Amino acid sequence: MKKSGSTVLLAFLAVAFGCGVLYLFNRQFAGGDAYPAYSTLRSDPAGAKVIFESLSRLAGMTVVRSYHPLERLADRDSTVLLLGLEPHSFAMQPDAEIHALEESAQRGNRLVFGMGEASGREPPRLAPIEKLWGVRFGLDFDKEGRGNLYFADAKNWEILERNGTRPVAVERAFGKGSVVLVATGRLFDNQSVAEAKQTALLARAIGPHTRIVFDEAHFGIVESGSVVALARRFRLHGLALGLAICAMLFIWKNASSFPPVSSAPREAKVFGRTSVAGLVTLLRRHIAPERLAAACWQEWLKSHARDVAPARRAQAEARLRDIETMLRAKGAI
């Protein structure tokens, strides 16, 4: 019974631990803290969930998240937003990737690239983005040491917004579509959108399309098609918890019987016999009483025959015969 109680307690603790872990994961994913900054899956000030949900509530608008690489995106006449990009990496990407962006824009898409926090270094002169698109990043710092990104050069680009005299948002047409570069991605984060101070610039950057695609793949959030991804997509956390509880109950059922097995009665102890008692029993089973003395005499002679004189030996054997005769007379046999 004590073992069964320990098993139940262990199963209960395991279920409680599993519930606690699921609760923490659900809480973390609900807030979006596990996702990168500028992701539309984050609801804190660093995320972009507010603009995603705000656009989703507008009549006639279709707003989706994309978990596939941009080159696999087959959309046309859509606005595609890639937020939180590292400026140096964006400027130094290979020529082939820049041409792929141009091809996507030429299909009628509007590509909006929102830069993230500057890393503290400017791209070198004649970086691929400057060579092909004629745009160059500049970086200065305010009194608090924060980097402010802007466009030091933007040939053949339309300026949408300036910070003082420095362009911070530019646009250029590519075929049927266009590309928009925003130097500060804070324009799209939850805090900035909630303050509603740059709504007009947001509207100009997003453009006239009614289908809006927020790219999550560049954050590394790619749909793998695995069972875990499908469970997360369809919110099957409760089902996983139920299966875990069933597994615990199955383990408990096989670890202890129900109802509990009654305790077996204690067995009586069997005490052994001494070696002398065992020898006596053995002699009684194999040697007749009238032959006992003769058997003892023969065994003794095996070791002491040389020590007994012939006359002495004859006398002892005569006495043995007398003992056997007496035992027969008394009916010992």
N, C-alpha and C positions, 0 to 999 in steps of 0.2 A: 504494500500500500504506500509506503514511503517513497519507493522508486517511481510509482505512478504519479504521485504528487510533484516530484521533482521534474518529471517529464512535462507535465502540464504547465508548471511555472516557467520552464525553459521555452516552451512553445509560445506562451503568452509574452515573454520578454522579446522573443524574436519578432513576433507580429507587431509589438509596440515599437520596436526599433525600425522595422520596415515602414510603418506608418509615419514615424518621425522623419525618416529620410525622404519619403515621397512628399510630405508636407513642405519640407525645406526646399526641395527641388521645384515644386509647384509654385511656391512663393517667389523663388528667385526668378523662374521663367515668366511668372505673371508680371513681375516688375520689369523684366528684361535686363537685369543687371548682368546676366551671363552673355549678352550680345555686345558687339562692338559699339562704340559711339557712332551716332548718326544712323543707326539701324532703325527701321520703322517698327521693330519688335520691342524697342525700349520705350518705356513710359516715363522715365526720369528726365530731367532737363537736358541730358546729353543725347537723348534719342530723337527720333523723328516720327514718332507715332501720332502726334497731334495733327501734323499736316496730312498724313495718310488718312486718318479717320475723318478729318474735316473735308477733304476732297471727296471721300466716299459718300458723304451725306448730301452732296450737291446733286440736284436732279439732272439726269442725262449723262452723268460722269461714270466711267468704269475705271476703277482703281484696283490694281493687282500688285502682288509681289512676285518677283522673278527669282527663282532659285537655280537658274541655268546660266551658263556663261553667255556673255553678250553676243559672241559670234554665233551662238545657236538660237538667238532670238529672231523669230521670223515675223515680228510685228511690222506693220506699215502704218503710216499716218498716226503715230503714237508719240507721246512724250515719255522719254526714258530718263530717269534720274539716277545718277550714280553719285552718292554723297560720301563725304568723309575721306576723299582721296588724299594721299600723301603727295604734296606738290612736287617734290624732287623726283619721286618715282614716276609720277605722271609725265613730267617733262622729259624724262630719260627713257621712256618706253621705246621699244624698237620701231623702226619705220613700218614694218609689216602690220603691227598692231594699230598704228595710227591710220594706215590705209584701210584697215578693217572698220574702224570707226567712221571714216568717210563714206564707205560703202553702205553702212547702216543708215547714215543720215541721208544719203542719196535715194534711199527707198521711200523717203517722205517722213522719216522719223525726226523728232527734235531731241537731240541728246543734250542733257543738262549735266555738267560736271561741277559738283560743289567740292571745293578743296577743304581739307581738314586743317588741323593745327600745323603750322610751319615747323619744320625740324631744326631751324636755326641756321640753315645753309641755303644759298641760292644755287640753282642749276648753273653749270658752266655755260659760257657763251657758245652759240651755235648748237645747242641741245637739239635733239630730233624734233621736239615740238616747235622750236623757234625756226628751224630750217624748213619744215614742211608747212607750218601754219602761220609763221611770221609773228608769233606771240612769245613774249618773254616775261617771266616772273621777276618781281622785285620784292625786297624784304627790308623792313626797318623795324625798330623797336620803340615802344613808348616808354614813359618814365617808370612804369612798373616792370619793365623787362619783357613784356609780352610781344611776340612777333606779329606784325601786321603785314599781310601779303597783299600785293597789288600787281598790276600789269605795267611793267616798265616800258613795254613796247607791244603794240597791237595793230600791226599794219593790216589794212583792209578789213578791220573788225568794227562793228557798230558798238558804240559805248552805251550801255544801258544804265549804269550807275557809277558815280564817282564818290570817292572819299576825299573831300577837298578838291584838289586838282588831279588826283591819281585815280585812274580807272580801276574798279573792283568787280565789274560785271560787263562782259562783252559778248557779242553775238555775231555769227557769220553764217551765210547761206552755203549749203553744199547740195547741189542738184535740187531735188524736190524738198529737201529737208534743211535742217540747220543745226548748228552746234552753239551751245551757250556755256561760257566759262564763268564761274563765280569764284572770286578769290577767297571769300570767307564762307565756309559751310555753315557758320552759325546762323546764317539767314534762314536755314531750314530746320534748325533744332527746335525742340518743344518749347523752350523758354522764349525764344524769339517769336515764334508763331503765336504763342499765347499772349504776348505783349502787343501784338498786332501793330507794330510800328512801321513795318516795311511790307505791308500787304500788297501795295501797288507793284513793288519790284518783284515780289513772288509771282503775281499774276503775269507779269511780262516775261519772267524767266520760264514759267511753265508753258505759256503759249496757248494757242487756240484749240488744241486737240482735246477730244473728249475721252480718249483712252490714255490713262496715266500708268506707267510701269515703274515701280521702285525696284531697282536692282539690288538684291541681297547677296548675289553670288560673289561679288568682288570682296565681300567681307569673309569669304570662306564658308558661308552658309549655303551649301549646295545640297539639293535633294538627291539622296543616294538611291532611293527606291527600296531601302531595307525595311524590315518589319518594324524596327524601332522608329524609323522616320514616319511610316504610315500611322503607327500608334500615336505619335506626337501630333501628326497632322489632324487626325480625327478625334483627338482628346480621349484616348482610351486609358487614361491613368487609373480611373476607377476599376476598369476591368482587370488591369494588371494587379491592383491591390486585392481584388476578389480572388484571383487565381493564386496569389501568394498566401492568402488565408486558407484556401482549400488545400494547398500543399502542406501547410503547417498542420491542419487537422488530419490529413492523411498520414503524415509522419507520426503524429500522436496516436492515431488509431492502431498503427502497426507496432508502436513501441510499447503499448500497454493493453491488456485485455479489459473488456467491459462486459459484464460486471467483473470486479476484481476477483482473482482466484483466491479461494479460502486457503488459509495456511494449513499445511500438512501436519498431522500429529507427529509428535516427537517419537522417534524409534527407540525401543528399549536397547540399552547397551548390552553387548555380549562380552562377558568377561572370559578371558582365556584361562587355561590350566597350566600348572607348573610342569617342568620337565620330568620330575619324578613321577607325577601322576600319569603323564603320557607314556613313560617307560613301563609302568605297571600295567596300563591298559594294553600296550603292545604285547607284553609277555602273556597276558591272559588270553589274547586272541590266537597266539601261535604256539604256545607250549602248554601241554597238559600238566595239571598240578603234580602228578606222580613223577613227571620227568623234569620238574623244575630243578631239584637238587642235583640230578645227574648232569643237566645242561650247565649249571653253574660250575660244577666240578670240571667238566671238559673245557670250558672257557678259561678256567684258572690254570689248568695244566698246559695250555698253549704257551703260557709265559713262564711257568715255574716247574716244568716237568723235570729239569735237571736238579732242582733243589730238593726233590723228595726221594727218599730211599725206596727201593722196591718193596720192602716189607711194610713201610709206612703207607705206601700207595695201595697195597693190597688190603691193608687194614681199613683205609678210608673207603675203598670201593665196597668192602663188605658192609660197612656201616650204611652206605647209600642203599644197598639192596634191602637192608633191614627197614630203612625209612620208607621205601616204596611198598614193602610188604605190609607195614603198619597202616599206610594210607589206604591201601586197598581194603584192608580189614575193616577200617572205620567208614568205608563208603565215600571217600572224598572224591572218587572219580565220578 
